[in-house]
Amino acid sequence: MSKFTNWKSWSGKISNPFSNASVYIDKITKPQVDKAAEDKIKAIHERLPVPVFWLLGKTQSGKSSIIRTLTGSSAAEIGNGFKPCTRTAMLFDFPDAETAFLRFLDTRGLSEKGYDASEDMKWCEQQAHLVIVVIKAMDHQQEAVLAALKQVHKAHPKWPVIVAQTALHEGYPNRAMAHIQPYPFADGRIGESVPADLRCSLLKQREYFAGINATFVPLDFTLPEDDYAPSDYGLDALWAAIEQALPLGLRAMLEDHIGDINDVYWQTAHPHVIGYAISAGLAAAIPMPAASLGTVVAIQSKLFHSIAHVYGLPLTKQSIREIVSAVGMGALARMGGRELLKLIPAYGQTVALSVAGVYTAAATYALGKTLCFYFSKTRQGKVLGADKLREVFNAELARGRELLRSSIKKQV
């Protein structure tokens, strides 16, 4: 029997959950995620090399402000979201442990004598990561932080290091001084417009990092009541340094550009949509089609129920049917079609894995965003036509491809 005949024989035995709208809707509204599917989803999360931002800095140095500004999470969420992962470090999964596509590691034992970074390094070694050293611009008592950084750098000299010099306003000559515009620290420079004391302090701190190829980013992330504008001063420079170190398109994935429906529910649901879409894409990239199709549906089911929870609305057969009818089962069936390509010897284990992964991630992203749009308008008492839902899905499918292509391909 030829390989091609074998492929046809195998493909005929596969039950495609995307071939029938009623079956798909039932699986979404009444999920039956068995232990096997749960194990596969867990395996995907364990395999996923989630970028870890390792924050090294003293208490009150501005670490939580950086997390809050990068992710848009509230201080309360950050405060309650840390969990222990080593004896001396705490982990913050964003947006949560199940859908995390970004992690922050905060070392709490820096002030303790004899802190050894080895255990924290061991935890990080299997994951993509970036070290962000956080020091207040006018604080020069950094011995513990520098000792930890030198230990990390000696073991991993190629790990990117960003030094965030925070709380710039503490170096301003008076409270009335506003942030300097335009931003005077571009390309590592310290402009002539920077006050003398602050300038001297920033330069002195940079001397501490001699021998380390660090990128210095002065910034000032404040709360509205601090009355500094903008409250995210230096954010563009920080993102530029991050994207230079980890070119994963994280900023684009974390930002939302949907104009008039950009409400609090949408903002809350957005990172969950990203996280589930990446998981679905990786599930589609598993070489076993029959197994991965079921896992993709299980992940999409979790996504839909998560969005319904965010909006506080019930997930009904009618709501899913309206979206699926508008999108057309053909769009979902194409996920199954791409799955079958994996059975083609050689080709299926290379090109098809990537194609299936990217399409499934983008389609899952588009389904999630379409449900957000549906719920957003439902809350406003508006009735949506199929044409509008199809328009949203197609636009989000294209956007999902661009957002998630790099992330999925990098891991296939």
Buried (B, 14 or more C-beta within 10 A) or exposed (E): EEEEEEBEEEBEEBEBBBBEBEBBBBBBBEBEBEEEBEEBBEBBBEEBEBBBBBBBBBEEBBBBBBBBBBBBBEEEBBEEBBEEBBEBBBBBBBBBEBBBBBBBBBBBBBEEEEBEBEBBBEBBEEBBBBBBBBBBBBBEEBEBBBBBBBBBBEEBEEBBBBBBBBBBBBBBEEEEEEBBEEBBBEEEEBEEEBBEBBBEBBEEBBEBBEEBEBBBBBBBBBEEEEEBEEBBBBBBBBBBBBBEBBEBBBBBBBEBEBEEBEBEBBEBBBBBBBBBBBBBBBBBBBEEBBBBBBBBBBBBBBBBBBBBEBBEBEBEEEBBBBBBBBBBBEBBBBBBBBBBBBBBEEEBEEBBBBBBBBBBBBBBBBBBBBBBBBBBBBEEEEEBEEEBBBBBBBBBBEBBBEBBBBBBBEBB
